[in-house]
Amino acid sequence: MDSAIRFGIYVNDAGQVLLSPEVSVPMHELWLYRNPEALKMVVKGLQEAREGKLTDLGSFKKYADDDME
């Protein structure tokens, strides 16, 4: 994992320098941030998990060897 912090550097008309932390999103997660409905559902699911609102669906072991489509 890259632990380096990256900053955007901006200079205003008065010559003041502003350092703004840059946040990047991995490409495989970018679709989620571009889909407000999906992001809303993920945030809701994470909140429900924090509240202990979970459903045990049992083991999915029997599907481990299934071919992917």
Protein Blocks (a to p, Z undefined) as FASTA:
>chain_A
ZZbdcddddddfkopacddddddddfklmmmmmmmklmmmmmmmmmmmmnopacdebjak
lmmmpccZZ
